[in-house]
Amino acid sequence: MKPSSILFLTAWLLPVAALACADCKKKKPANGPVVEYDLRIAEQTLSPAGKPVRVLTINGSLPGPTLRFREGDVARIRVHNDLKGESTSTHWHGLLLPNSQDGVPHVTTPPILPGQTHTFEFPLRHSGTYWYHSHTHLQEQAGIYGAIVVLPRGGEKVKADRDQVLVLSDWTNEKPEEVHRTLMRGSDYY
């Protein structure tokens, strides 16, 4: 990318980001109930593609559980690291929240060390469907991800018979580090 393109992109993005933040401040503050979840990050041997492999699970499942809230709720999520000798993290992708609650290790939030628990607490100021995932090494590719649903404050405009969240992902029995190494070489193997 040319330097002039970067300057144009930066000049365009800054006002857009400022508008987005100004719009967020107009929304009603979160003052609803505290909705709590406990997420346990652990290692298991499962067969998502027919062969037993090491999988990282959240509460024993792959993907992790769907976290459900209503706009205005306060989320209180305790992430327990049950991994042996491996730190972890949880990033709340797409949610507007305080920077300290963002979950990116060594950037906004400390990593969650083995045997430790980190409590995230933040207001839910906007509705929608989002996802959460690890930002530690290649743990997302090994199974640490799940969905987040935040219903509108006044309820859904159109009532549905049922609500089903689909988390689309793929799985390979190769170790994530090997897939990453092959992709970084510029190989067209995949």
Contacts in CASP RR format, 6 or more apart in sequence:
PFRMAT RR
TARGET T0000
AUTHOR 0000-0000-0000
METHOD contacts of the structure
MODEL  1
MKPSSILFLTAWLLPVAALACADCKKKKPANGPVVEYDLRIAEQTLSPAG
KPVRVLTINGSLPGPTLRFREGDVARIRVHNDLKGESTSTHWHGLLLPNS
QDGVPHVTTPPILPGQTHTFEFPLRHSGTYWYHSHTHLQEQAGIYGAIVV
LPRGGEKVKADRDQVLVLSDWTNEKPEEVHRTLMRGSDYY
1 9 0 8 1.000
24 96 0 8 1.000
24 125 0 8 1.000
24 126 0 8 1.000
27 125 0 8 1.000
27 126 0 8 1.000
28 72 0 8 1.000
28 125 0 8 1.000
28 153 0 8 1.000
29 72 0 8 1.000
29 123 0 8 1.000
29 125 0 8 1.000
30 71 0 8 1.000
30 72 0 8 1.000
30 73 0 8 1.000
30 74 0 8 1.000
30 123 0 8 1.000
30 124 0 8 1.000
30 125 0 8 1.000
31 72 0 8 1.000
32 70 0 8 1.000
32 72 0 8 1.000
32 73 0 8 1.000
32 74 0 8 1.000
33 73 0 8 1.000
33 74 0 8 1.000
34 73 0 8 1.000
34 74 0 8 1.000
34 75 0 8 1.000
34 76 0 8 1.000
34 121 0 8 1.000
35 68 0 8 1.000
35 69 0 8 1.000
35 70 0 8 1.000
35 73 0 8 1.000
35 74 0 8 1.000
35 75 0 8 1.000
35 76 0 8 1.000
36 76 0 8 1.000
36 77 0 8 1.000
36 78 0 8 1.000
37 65 0 8 1.000
37 67 0 8 1.000
37 75 0 8 1.000
37 76 0 8 1.000
37 77 0 8 1.000
37 78 0 8 1.000
38 59 0 8 1.000
38 77 0 8 1.000
38 78 0 8 1.000
38 80 0 8 1.000
39 58 0 8 1.000
39 59 0 8 1.000
39 64 0 8 1.000
39 65 0 8 1.000
39 77 0 8 1.000
39 78 0 8 1.000
39 79 0 8 1.000
39 80 0 8 1.000
39 90 0 8 1.000
40 58 0 8 1.000
40 59 0 8 1.000
40 60 0 8 1.000
40 80 0 8 1.000
40 82 0 8 1.000
41 56 0 8 1.000
41 57 0 8 1.000
41 58 0 8 1.000
41 79 0 8 1.000
41 80 0 8 1.000
41 81 0 8 1.000
41 82 0 8 1.000
41 83 0 8 1.000
41 88 0 8 1.000
41 112 0 8 1.000
41 134 0 8 1.000
41 144 0 8 1.000
42 56 0 8 1.000
42 57 0 8 1.000
42 60 0 8 1.000
42 82 0 8 1.000
42 83 0 8 1.000
43 54 0 8 1.000
43 55 0 8 1.000
43 56 0 8 1.000
43 57 0 8 1.000
43 82 0 8 1.000
43 83 0 8 1.000
43 84 0 8 1.000
44 54 0 8 1.000
44 55 0 8 1.000
44 56 0 8 1.000
44 57 0 8 1.000
44 60 0 8 1.000
45 52 0 8 1.000
45 53 0 8 1.000
45 54 0 8 1.000
45 55 0 8 1.000
46 52 0 8 1.000
46 53 0 8 1.000
46 55 0 8 1.000
46 57 0 8 1.000
46 62 0 8 1.000
47 53 0 8 1.000
48 55 0 8 1.000
48 62 0 8 1.000
48 171 0 8 1.000
49 171 0 8 1.000
49 172 0 8 1.000
49 173 0 8 1.000
50 173 0 8 1.000
51 173 0 8 1.000
53 173 0 8 1.000
54 142 0 8 1.000
55 62 0 8 1.000
55 142 0 8 1.000
55 143 0 8 1.000
56 83 0 8 1.000
56 134 0 8 1.000
56 139 0 8 1.000
56 142 0 8 1.000
56 143 0 8 1.000
56 144 0 8 1.000
57 64 0 8 1.000
57 143 0 8 1.000
58 64 0 8 1.000
58 65 0 8 1.000
58 143 0 8 1.000
58 144 0 8 1.000
58 146 0 8 1.000
59 65 0 8 1.000
62 143 0 8 1.000
63 143 0 8 1.000
63 145 0 8 1.000
63 146 0 8 1.000
63 147 0 8 1.000
63 167 0 8 1.000
63 169 0 8 1.000
64 143 0 8 1.000
64 144 0 8 1.000
64 145 0 8 1.000
64 146 0 8 1.000
65 146 0 8 1.000
66 146 0 8 1.000
66 147 0 8 1.000
66 148 0 8 1.000
66 149 0 8 1.000
66 165 0 8 1.000
66 167 0 8 1.000
67 75 0 8 1.000
67 77 0 8 1.000
67 132 0 8 1.000
67 146 0 8 1.000
67 147 0 8 1.000
67 148 0 8 1.000
67 149 0 8 1.000
68 148 0 8 1.000
68 149 0 8 1.000
68 151 0 8 1.000
69 75 0 8 1.000
69 124 0 8 1.000
69 148 0 8 1.000
69 149 0 8 1.000
69 150 0 8 1.000
69 151 0 8 1.000
70 124 0 8 1.000
70 150 0 8 1.000
70 151 0 8 1.000
70 152 0 8 1.000
70 153 0 8 1.000
70 155 0 8 1.000
71 124 0 8 1.000
71 125 0 8 1.000
71 126 0 8 1.000
71 127 0 8 1.000
71 150 0 8 1.000
71 151 0 8 1.000
71 152 0 8 1.000
71 153 0 8 1.000
71 154 0 8 1.000
72 123 0 8 1.000
72 124 0 8 1.000
72 125 0 8 1.000
72 153 0 8 1.000
73 123 0 8 1.000
73 124 0 8 1.000
73 150 0 8 1.000
74 121 0 8 1.000
74 122 0 8 1.000
74 123 0 8 1.000
74 124 0 8 1.000
75 120 0 8 1.000
75 121 0 8 1.000
75 122 0 8 1.000
75 123 0 8 1.000
75 124 0 8 1.000
76 119 0 8 1.000
76 120 0 8 1.000
76 121 0 8 1.000
77 90 0 8 1.000
77 119 0 8 1.000
77 120 0 8 1.000
77 121 0 8 1.000
78 117 0 8 1.000
78 118 0 8 1.000
78 119 0 8 1.000
78 120 0 8 1.000
79 88 0 8 1.000
79 90 0 8 1.000
79 112 0 8 1.000
79 117 0 8 1.000
79 118 0 8 1.000
79 119 0 8 1.000
79 120 0 8 1.000
80 115 0 8 1.000
80 116 0 8 1.000
80 117 0 8 1.000
81 87 0 8 1.000
81 88 0 8 1.000
81 112 0 8 1.000
81 113 0 8 1.000
81 114 0 8 1.000
81 115 0 8 1.000
81 116 0 8 1.000
81 117 0 8 1.000
81 118 0 8 1.000
82 115 0 8 1.000
83 114 0 8 1.000
83 115 0 8 1.000
84 114 0 8 1.000
85 114 0 8 1.000
86 114 0 8 1.000
86 136 0 8 1.000
87 105 0 8 1.000
87 111 0 8 1.000
87 112 0 8 1.000
87 113 0 8 1.000
87 114 0 8 1.000
87 136 0 8 1.000
88 111 0 8 1.000
88 112 0 8 1.000
88 134 0 8 1.000
88 136 0 8 1.000
88 139 0 8 1.000
88 144 0 8 1.000
89 103 0 8 1.000
89 104 0 8 1.000
89 105 0 8 1.000
89 109 0 8 1.000
89 111 0 8 1.000
89 112 0 8 1.000
89 134 0 8 1.000
89 135 0 8 1.000
89 136 0 8 1.000
89 139 0 8 1.000
90 103 0 8 1.000
90 112 0 8 1.000
90 118 0 8 1.000
90 120 0 8 1.000
90 132 0 8 1.000
90 133 0 8 1.000
90 134 0 8 1.000
90 135 0 8 1.000
90 144 0 8 1.000
91 102 0 8 1.000
91 103 0 8 1.000
91 104 0 8 1.000
91 132 0 8 1.000
91 133 0 8 1.000
91 134 0 8 1.000
91 135 0 8 1.000
92 101 0 8 1.000
92 102 0 8 1.000
92 103 0 8 1.000
92 120 0 8 1.000
92 122 0 8 1.000
92 130 0 8 1.000
92 132 0 8 1.000
92 148 0 8 1.000
93 130 0 8 1.000
93 131 0 8 1.000
93 132 0 8 1.000
93 133 0 8 1.000
94 130 0 8 1.000
94 131 0 8 1.000
95 122 0 8 1.000
95 124 0 8 1.000
95 126 0 8 1.000
95 130 0 8 1.000
95 148 0 8 1.000
95 150 0 8 1.000
96 125 0 8 1.000
96 126 0 8 1.000
97 122 0 8 1.000
97 123 0 8 1.000
98 122 0 8 1.000
99 108 0 8 1.000
100 108 0 8 1.000
100 109 0 8 1.000
101 108 0 8 1.000
101 109 0 8 1.000
101 120 0 8 1.000
101 121 0 8 1.000
101 122 0 8 1.000
102 108 0 8 1.000
102 109 0 8 1.000
103 109 0 8 1.000
103 120 0 8 1.000
103 135 0 8 1.000
104 135 0 8 1.000
105 111 0 8 1.000
105 112 0 8 1.000
105 135 0 8 1.000
105 136 0 8 1.000
109 118 0 8 1.000
109 120 0 8 1.000
110 118 0 8 1.000
111 136 0 8 1.000
112 118 0 8 1.000
124 150 0 8 1.000
126 150 0 8 1.000
127 150 0 8 1.000
127 151 0 8 1.000
127 152 0 8 1.000
127 153 0 8 1.000
128 149 0 8 1.000
128 150 0 8 1.000
128 151 0 8 1.000
128 152 0 8 1.000
129 147 0 8 1.000
129 148 0 8 1.000
129 149 0 8 1.000
129 150 0 8 1.000
129 165 0 8 1.000
130 147 0 8 1.000
130 148 0 8 1.000
130 149 0 8 1.000
130 150 0 8 1.000
131 145 0 8 1.000
131 146 0 8 1.000
131 147 0 8 1.000
131 148 0 8 1.000
131 167 0 8 1.000
132 145 0 8 1.000
132 146 0 8 1.000
132 147 0 8 1.000
132 148 0 8 1.000
133 140 0 8 1.000
133 144 0 8 1.000
133 145 0 8 1.000
133 146 0 8 1.000
134 140 0 8 1.000
134 143 0 8 1.000
134 144 0 8 1.000
134 145 0 8 1.000
138 176 0 8 1.000
138 177 0 8 1.000
138 180 0 8 1.000
141 176 0 8 1.000
141 179 0 8 1.000
142 176 0 8 1.000
145 167 0 8 1.000
145 169 0 8 1.000
146 167 0 8 1.000
147 165 0 8 1.000
147 167 0 8 1.000
149 163 0 8 1.000
149 165 0 8 1.000
172 179 0 8 1.000
179 190 0 8 1.000
182 189 0 8 1.000
182 190 0 8 1.000
183 190 0 8 1.000
END
